[in-house]
Amino acid sequence: MDLRILKSDLRFGDLHISEFIRIQCECSDVAFRSHLAVANGNDQPSF
């Protein structure tokens, strides 16, 4: 992955990409997918 992306102003939804990556690294897989599902407006995520 090109870490230079962290220095740009790219956004992922309402999160800066650096914040998105931090969340992705800190959350467990299921919790992260649940977070994405909620962010995408899916109230009942399926795994």
CHARMM internal coordinates of N, CA and C (Angstrom, degrees):
IC EDIT
DIST 1 N 1 CA 1.4588
DIST 1 CA 1 C 1.5160
ANGL 1 N 1 CA 1 C 109.90
DIST 1 C 2 N 1.3076
ANGL 1 CA 1 C 2 N 115.65
DIHE 1 N 1 CA 1 C 2 N 140.87
DIST 2 N 2 CA 1.4576
ANGL 1 C 2 N 2 CA 120.60
DIHE 1 CA 1 C 2 N 2 CA -179.23
DIST 2 CA 2 C 1.5209
ANGL 2 N 2 CA 2 C 109.18
DIHE 1 C 2 N 2 CA 2 C -87.38
DIST 2 C 3 N 1.3266
ANGL 2 CA 2 C 3 N 116.97
DIHE 2 N 2 CA 2 C 3 N 107.30
DIST 3 N 3 CA 1.4623
ANGL 2 C 3 N 3 CA 120.70
DIHE 2 CA 2 C 3 N 3 CA -175.91
DIST 3 CA 3 C 1.5207
ANGL 3 N 3 CA 3 C 112.56
DIHE 2 C 3 N 3 CA 3 C -71.73
DIST 3 C 4 N 1.3269
ANGL 3 CA 3 C 4 N 117.65
DIHE 3 N 3 CA 3 C 4 N -8.49
DIST 4 N 4 CA 1.4632
ANGL 3 C 4 N 4 CA 119.39
DIHE 3 CA 3 C 4 N 4 CA 176.82
DIST 4 CA 4 C 1.5204
ANGL 4 N 4 CA 4 C 111.11
DIHE 3 C 4 N 4 CA 4 C -63.27
DIST 4 C 5 N 1.3316
ANGL 4 CA 4 C 5 N 116.10
DIHE 4 N 4 CA 4 C 5 N -19.91
DIST 5 N 5 CA 1.4669
ANGL 4 C 5 N 5 CA 119.74
DIHE 4 CA 4 C 5 N 5 CA 178.82
DIST 5 CA 5 C 1.5235
ANGL 5 N 5 CA 5 C 110.70
DIHE 4 C 5 N 5 CA 5 C -61.20
DIST 5 C 6 N 1.3297
ANGL 5 CA 5 C 6 N 116.98
DIHE 5 N 5 CA 5 C 6 N -26.41
DIST 6 N 6 CA 1.4602
ANGL 5 C 6 N 6 CA 120.95
DIHE 5 CA 5 C 6 N 6 CA -179.55
DIST 6 CA 6 C 1.5212
ANGL 6 N 6 CA 6 C 111.61
DIHE 5 C 6 N 6 CA 6 C -65.71
DIST 6 C 7 N 1.3242
ANGL 6 CA 6 C 7 N 117.00
DIHE 6 N 6 CA 6 C 7 N -24.42
DIST 7 N 7 CA 1.4615
ANGL 6 C 7 N 7 CA 120.75
DIHE 6 CA 6 C 7 N 7 CA -177.32
DIST 7 CA 7 C 1.5207
ANGL 7 N 7 CA 7 C 112.07
DIHE 6 C 7 N 7 CA 7 C -87.29
DIST 7 C 8 N 1.3159
ANGL 7 CA 7 C 8 N 116.21
DIHE 7 N 7 CA 7 C 8 N -9.88
DIST 8 N 8 CA 1.4595
ANGL 7 C 8 N 8 CA 119.31
DIHE 7 CA 7 C 8 N 8 CA -179.74
DIST 8 CA 8 C 1.5239
ANGL 8 N 8 CA 8 C 109.61
DIHE 7 C 8 N 8 CA 8 C -90.74
DIST 8 C 9 N 1.3229
ANGL 8 CA 8 C 9 N 115.88
DIHE 8 N 8 CA 8 C 9 N 173.99
DIST 9 N 9 CA 1.4632
ANGL 8 C 9 N 9 CA 120.33
DIHE 8 CA 8 C 9 N 9 CA -177.75
DIST 9 CA 9 C 1.5201
ANGL 9 N 9 CA 9 C 110.94
DIHE 8 C 9 N 9 CA 9 C -100.66
DIST 9 C 10 N 1.3365
ANGL 9 CA 9 C 10 N 116.46
DIHE 9 N 9 CA 9 C 10 N 29.17
DIST 10 N 10 CA 1.4556
ANGL 9 C 10 N 10 CA 119.49
DIHE 9 CA 9 C 10 N 10 CA 176.25
DIST 10 CA 10 C 1.5174
ANGL 10 N 10 CA 10 C 109.65
DIHE 9 C 10 N 10 CA 10 C -64.18
DIST 10 C 11 N 1.3169
ANGL 10 CA 10 C 11 N 115.26
DIHE 10 N 10 CA 10 C 11 N 146.96
DIST 11 N 11 CA 1.4625
ANGL 10 C 11 N 11 CA 119.33
DIHE 10 CA 10 C 11 N 11 CA -178.96
DIST 11 CA 11 C 1.5248
ANGL 11 N 11 CA 11 C 109.85
DIHE 10 C 11 N 11 CA 11 C -124.45
DIST 11 C 12 N 1.3331
ANGL 11 CA 11 C 12 N 115.95
DIHE 11 N 11 CA 11 C 12 N 148.99
DIST 12 N 12 CA 1.4618
ANGL 11 C 12 N 12 CA 121.31
DIHE 11 CA 11 C 12 N 12 CA 175.07
DIST 12 CA 12 C 1.5225
ANGL 12 N 12 CA 12 C 105.70
DIHE 11 C 12 N 12 CA 12 C -120.13
DIST 12 C 13 N 1.3249
ANGL 12 CA 12 C 13 N 117.15
DIHE 12 N 12 CA 12 C 13 N 100.98
DIST 13 N 13 CA 1.4539
ANGL 12 C 13 N 13 CA 119.59
DIHE 12 CA 12 C 13 N 13 CA -172.77
DIST 13 CA 13 C 1.5166
ANGL 13 N 13 CA 13 C 108.24
DIHE 12 C 13 N 13 CA 13 C 64.18
DIST 13 C 14 N 1.3260
ANGL 13 CA 13 C 14 N 116.95
DIHE 13 N 13 CA 13 C 14 N -125.60
DIST 14 N 14 CA 1.4601
ANGL 13 C 14 N 14 CA 121.16
DIHE 13 CA 13 C 14 N 14 CA 179.18
DIST 14 CA 14 C 1.5218
ANGL 14 N 14 CA 14 C 111.95
DIHE 13 C 14 N 14 CA 14 C -98.39
DIST 14 C 15 N 1.3267
ANGL 14 CA 14 C 15 N 117.21
DIHE 14 N 14 CA 14 C 15 N 4.91
DIST 15 N 15 CA 1.4597
ANGL 14 C 15 N 15 CA 120.62
DIHE 14 CA 14 C 15 N 15 CA -178.38
DIST 15 CA 15 C 1.5185
ANGL 15 N 15 CA 15 C 110.27
DIHE 14 C 15 N 15 CA 15 C -106.02
DIST 15 C 16 N 1.3207
ANGL 15 CA 15 C 16 N 116.68
DIHE 15 N 15 CA 15 C 16 N 141.68
DIST 16 N 16 CA 1.4516
ANGL 15 C 16 N 16 CA 118.61
DIHE 15 CA 15 C 16 N 16 CA 168.89
DIST 16 CA 16 C 1.5250
ANGL 16 N 16 CA 16 C 107.92
DIHE 15 C 16 N 16 CA 16 C -65.35
DIST 16 C 17 N 1.3056
ANGL 16 CA 16 C 17 N 116.87
DIHE 16 N 16 CA 16 C 17 N 148.78
DIST 17 N 17 CA 1.4630
ANGL 16 C 17 N 17 CA 120.74
DIHE 16 CA 16 C 17 N 17 CA -175.01
DIST 17 CA 17 C 1.5303
ANGL 17 N 17 CA 17 C 111.27
DIHE 16 C 17 N 17 CA 17 C -58.99
DIST 17 C 18 N 1.3286
ANGL 17 CA 17 C 18 N 117.47
DIHE 17 N 17 CA 17 C 18 N -32.87
DIST 18 N 18 CA 1.4639
ANGL 17 C 18 N 18 CA 119.43
DIHE 17 CA 17 C 18 N 18 CA 178.80
DIST 18 CA 18 C 1.5272
ANGL 18 N 18 CA 18 C 110.75
DIHE 17 C 18 N 18 CA 18 C -66.14
DIST 18 C 19 N 1.3192
ANGL 18 CA 18 C 19 N 116.57
DIHE 18 N 18 CA 18 C 19 N -38.48
DIST 19 N 19 CA 1.4639
ANGL 18 C 19 N 19 CA 120.52
DIHE 18 CA 18 C 19 N 19 CA 177.78
DIST 19 CA 19 C 1.5273
ANGL 19 N 19 CA 19 C 110.14
DIHE 18 C 19 N 19 CA 19 C -68.16
DIST 19 C 20 N 1.3300
ANGL 19 CA 19 C 20 N 116.31
DIHE 19 N 19 CA 19 C 20 N -40.68
DIST 20 N 20 CA 1.4624
ANGL 19 C 20 N 20 CA 121.12
DIHE 19 CA 19 C 20 N 20 CA 177.21
DIST 20 CA 20 C 1.5218
ANGL 20 N 20 CA 20 C 110.73
DIHE 19 C 20 N 20 CA 20 C -58.84
DIST 20 C 21 N 1.3364
ANGL 20 CA 20 C 21 N 117.08
DIHE 20 N 20 CA 20 C 21 N -44.63
DIST 21 N 21 CA 1.4626
ANGL 20 C 21 N 21 CA 121.20
DIHE 20 CA 20 C 21 N 21 CA -179.98
DIST 21 CA 21 C 1.5248
ANGL 21 N 21 CA 21 C 110.23
DIHE 20 C 21 N 21 CA 21 C -65.77
DIST 21 C 22 N 1.3375
ANGL 21 CA 21 C 22 N 117.35
DIHE 21 N 21 CA 21 C 22 N -40.28
DIST 22 N 22 CA 1.4637
ANGL 21 C 22 N 22 CA 120.57
DIHE 21 CA 21 C 22 N 22 CA 179.11
DIST 22 CA 22 C 1.5229
ANGL 22 N 22 CA 22 C 109.64
DIHE 21 C 22 N 22 CA 22 C -61.27
DIST 22 C 23 N 1.3239
ANGL 22 CA 22 C 23 N 116.55
DIHE 22 N 22 CA 22 C 23 N -45.88
DIST 23 N 23 CA 1.4611
ANGL 22 C 23 N 23 CA 120.19
DIHE 22 CA 22 C 23 N 23 CA 179.03
DIST 23 CA 23 C 1.5246
ANGL 23 N 23 CA 23 C 110.41
DIHE 22 C 23 N 23 CA 23 C -61.85
DIST 23 C 24 N 1.3196
ANGL 23 CA 23 C 24 N 116.35
DIHE 23 N 23 CA 23 C 24 N -42.71
DIST 24 N 24 CA 1.4612
ANGL 23 C 24 N 24 CA 120.88
DIHE 23 CA 23 C 24 N 24 CA -178.66
DIST 24 CA 24 C 1.5252
ANGL 24 N 24 CA 24 C 110.52
DIHE 23 C 24 N 24 CA 24 C -61.37
DIST 24 C 25 N 1.3264
ANGL 24 CA 24 C 25 N 116.68
DIHE 24 N 24 CA 24 C 25 N -37.78
DIST 25 N 25 CA 1.4605
ANGL 24 C 25 N 25 CA 120.47
DIHE 24 CA 24 C 25 N 25 CA -178.23
DIST 25 CA 25 C 1.5244
ANGL 25 N 25 CA 25 C 111.71
DIHE 24 C 25 N 25 CA 25 C -74.87
DIST 25 C 26 N 1.3364
ANGL 25 CA 25 C 26 N 117.50
DIHE 25 N 25 CA 25 C 26 N -31.50
DIST 26 N 26 CA 1.4592
ANGL 25 C 26 N 26 CA 120.31
DIHE 25 CA 25 C 26 N 26 CA -173.35
DIST 26 CA 26 C 1.5260
ANGL 26 N 26 CA 26 C 113.08
DIHE 25 C 26 N 26 CA 26 C -87.59
DIST 26 C 27 N 1.3179
ANGL 26 CA 26 C 27 N 116.94
DIHE 26 N 26 CA 26 C 27 N -30.07
DIST 27 N 27 CA 1.4661
ANGL 26 C 27 N 27 CA 119.95
DIHE 26 CA 26 C 27 N 27 CA -174.80
DIST 27 CA 27 C 1.5220
ANGL 27 N 27 CA 27 C 111.48
DIHE 26 C 27 N 27 CA 27 C -83.67
DIST 27 C 28 N 1.3148
ANGL 27 CA 27 C 28 N 115.11
DIHE 27 N 27 CA 27 C 28 N 153.15
DIST 28 N 28 CA 1.4571
ANGL 27 C 28 N 28 CA 118.81
DIHE 27 CA 27 C 28 N 28 CA 169.98
DIST 28 CA 28 C 1.5201
ANGL 28 N 28 CA 28 C 108.27
DIHE 27 C 28 N 28 CA 28 C -69.87
DIST 28 C 29 N 1.3096
ANGL 28 CA 28 C 29 N 117.10
DIHE 28 N 28 CA 28 C 29 N 164.37
DIST 29 N 29 CA 1.4621
ANGL 28 C 29 N 29 CA 121.07
DIHE 28 CA 28 C 29 N 29 CA -176.65
DIST 29 CA 29 C 1.5284
ANGL 29 N 29 CA 29 C 111.54
DIHE 28 C 29 N 29 CA 29 C -59.24
DIST 29 C 30 N 1.3150
ANGL 29 CA 29 C 30 N 117.15
DIHE 29 N 29 CA 29 C 30 N -48.18
DIST 30 N 30 CA 1.4655
ANGL 29 C 30 N 30 CA 120.34
DIHE 29 CA 29 C 30 N 30 CA -177.93
DIST 30 CA 30 C 1.5207
ANGL 30 N 30 CA 30 C 110.92
DIHE 29 C 30 N 30 CA 30 C -66.48
DIST 30 C 31 N 1.3239
ANGL 30 CA 30 C 31 N 116.37
DIHE 30 N 30 CA 30 C 31 N -44.04
DIST 31 N 31 CA 1.4602
ANGL 30 C 31 N 31 CA 119.68
DIHE 30 CA 30 C 31 N 31 CA -179.85
DIST 31 CA 31 C 1.5210
ANGL 31 N 31 CA 31 C 110.67
DIHE 30 C 31 N 31 CA 31 C -63.02
DIST 31 C 32 N 1.3275
ANGL 31 CA 31 C 32 N 116.11
DIHE 31 N 31 CA 31 C 32 N -38.62
DIST 32 N 32 CA 1.4602
ANGL 31 C 32 N 32 CA 119.52
DIHE 31 CA 31 C 32 N 32 CA 179.85
DIST 32 CA 32 C 1.5198
ANGL 32 N 32 CA 32 C 111.08
DIHE 31 C 32 N 32 CA 32 C -67.25
DIST 32 C 33 N 1.3203
ANGL 32 CA 32 C 33 N 117.38
DIHE 32 N 32 CA 32 C 33 N -43.16
DIST 33 N 33 CA 1.4673
ANGL 32 C 33 N 33 CA 119.81
DIHE 32 CA 32 C 33 N 33 CA 178.63
DIST 33 CA 33 C 1.5249
ANGL 33 N 33 CA 33 C 110.41
DIHE 32 C 33 N 33 CA 33 C -64.39
DIST 33 C 34 N 1.3366
ANGL 33 CA 33 C 34 N 116.52
DIHE 33 N 33 CA 33 C 34 N -35.28
DIST 34 N 34 CA 1.4545
ANGL 33 C 34 N 34 CA 120.24
DIHE 33 CA 33 C 34 N 34 CA 177.21
DIST 34 CA 34 C 1.5261
ANGL 34 N 34 CA 34 C 109.87
DIHE 33 C 34 N 34 CA 34 C -65.11
DIST 34 C 35 N 1.3418
ANGL 34 CA 34 C 35 N 116.26
DIHE 34 N 34 CA 34 C 35 N -42.16
DIST 35 N 35 CA 1.4656
ANGL 34 C 35 N 35 CA 121.33
DIHE 34 CA 34 C 35 N 35 CA 177.40
DIST 35 CA 35 C 1.5231
ANGL 35 N 35 CA 35 C 110.34
DIHE 34 C 35 N 35 CA 35 C -59.79
DIST 35 C 36 N 1.3239
ANGL 35 CA 35 C 36 N 117.28
DIHE 35 N 35 CA 35 C 36 N -44.38
DIST 36 N 36 CA 1.4632
ANGL 35 C 36 N 36 CA 120.88
DIHE 35 CA 35 C 36 N 36 CA 179.17
DIST 36 CA 36 C 1.5197
ANGL 36 N 36 CA 36 C 110.68
DIHE 35 C 36 N 36 CA 36 C -63.76
DIST 36 C 37 N 1.3298
ANGL 36 CA 36 C 37 N 116.80
DIHE 36 N 36 CA 36 C 37 N -40.86
DIST 37 N 37 CA 1.4587
ANGL 36 C 37 N 37 CA 120.39
DIHE 36 CA 36 C 37 N 37 CA -179.02
DIST 37 CA 37 C 1.5216
ANGL 37 N 37 CA 37 C 110.38
DIHE 36 C 37 N 37 CA 37 C -62.76
DIST 37 C 38 N 1.3316
ANGL 37 CA 37 C 38 N 116.40
DIHE 37 N 37 CA 37 C 38 N -42.53
DIST 38 N 38 CA 1.4612
ANGL 37 C 38 N 38 CA 120.62
DIHE 37 CA 37 C 38 N 38 CA 178.02
DIST 38 CA 38 C 1.5245
ANGL 38 N 38 CA 38 C 109.92
DIHE 37 C 38 N 38 CA 38 C -65.43
DIST 38 C 39 N 1.3244
ANGL 38 CA 38 C 39 N 116.94
DIHE 38 N 38 CA 38 C 39 N -42.60
DIST 39 N 39 CA 1.4592
ANGL 38 C 39 N 39 CA 121.37
DIHE 38 CA 38 C 39 N 39 CA 179.57
DIST 39 CA 39 C 1.5233
ANGL 39 N 39 CA 39 C 111.35
DIHE 38 C 39 N 39 CA 39 C -62.80
DIST 39 C 40 N 1.3227
ANGL 39 CA 39 C 40 N 116.21
DIHE 39 N 39 CA 39 C 40 N -29.84
DIST 40 N 40 CA 1.4590
ANGL 39 C 40 N 40 CA 120.85
DIHE 39 CA 39 C 40 N 40 CA -179.90
DIST 40 CA 40 C 1.5299
ANGL 40 N 40 CA 40 C 112.33
DIHE 39 C 40 N 40 CA 40 C -88.89
DIST 40 C 41 N 1.3342
ANGL 40 CA 40 C 41 N 116.52
DIHE 40 N 40 CA 40 C 41 N 2.09
DIST 41 N 41 CA 1.4563
ANGL 40 C 41 N 41 CA 120.58
DIHE 40 CA 40 C 41 N 41 CA 176.10
DIST 41 CA 41 C 1.5172
ANGL 41 N 41 CA 41 C 113.98
DIHE 40 C 41 N 41 CA 41 C 85.36
DIST 41 C 42 N 1.3166
ANGL 41 CA 41 C 42 N 117.21
DIHE 41 N 41 CA 41 C 42 N 15.92
DIST 42 N 42 CA 1.4628
ANGL 41 C 42 N 42 CA 120.81
DIHE 41 CA 41 C 42 N 42 CA 178.82
DIST 42 CA 42 C 1.5255
ANGL 42 N 42 CA 42 C 108.33
DIHE 41 C 42 N 42 CA 42 C -97.16
DIST 42 C 43 N 1.3355
ANGL 42 CA 42 C 43 N 116.43
DIHE 42 N 42 CA 42 C 43 N 108.25
DIST 43 N 43 CA 1.4584
ANGL 42 C 43 N 43 CA 120.69
DIHE 42 CA 42 C 43 N 43 CA -175.36
DIST 43 CA 43 C 1.5185
ANGL 43 N 43 CA 43 C 112.99
DIHE 42 C 43 N 43 CA 43 C -72.27
DIST 43 C 44 N 1.3245
ANGL 43 CA 43 C 44 N 116.88
DIHE 43 N 43 CA 43 C 44 N -24.75
DIST 44 N 44 CA 1.4577
ANGL 43 C 44 N 44 CA 120.45
DIHE 43 CA 43 C 44 N 44 CA -177.91
DIST 44 CA 44 C 1.5231
ANGL 44 N 44 CA 44 C 109.55
DIHE 43 C 44 N 44 CA 44 C -127.08
DIST 44 C 45 N 1.3312
ANGL 44 CA 44 C 45 N 116.95
DIHE 44 N 44 CA 44 C 45 N 78.56
DIST 45 N 45 CA 1.4632
ANGL 44 C 45 N 45 CA 120.19
DIHE 44 CA 44 C 45 N 45 CA -178.10
DIST 45 CA 45 C 1.5184
ANGL 45 N 45 CA 45 C 111.44
DIHE 44 C 45 N 45 CA 45 C -64.16
DIST 45 C 46 N 1.3053
ANGL 45 CA 45 C 46 N 116.00
DIHE 45 N 45 CA 45 C 46 N 142.39
DIST 46 N 46 CA 1.4631
ANGL 45 C 46 N 46 CA 120.65
DIHE 45 CA 45 C 46 N 46 CA 175.77
DIST 46 CA 46 C 1.5178
ANGL 46 N 46 CA 46 C 108.64
DIHE 45 C 46 N 46 CA 46 C -109.63
DIST 46 C 47 N 1.3253
ANGL 46 CA 46 C 47 N 115.54
DIHE 46 N 46 CA 46 C 47 N 137.30
DIST 47 N 47 CA 1.4613
ANGL 46 C 47 N 47 CA 120.05
DIHE 46 CA 46 C 47 N 47 CA 179.74
DIST 47 CA 47 C 1.5044
ANGL 47 N 47 CA 47 C 108.00
DIHE 46 C 47 N 47 CA 47 C -110.97
END
COOR INIT
IC SEED 1 N 1 CA 1 C
IC BUILD
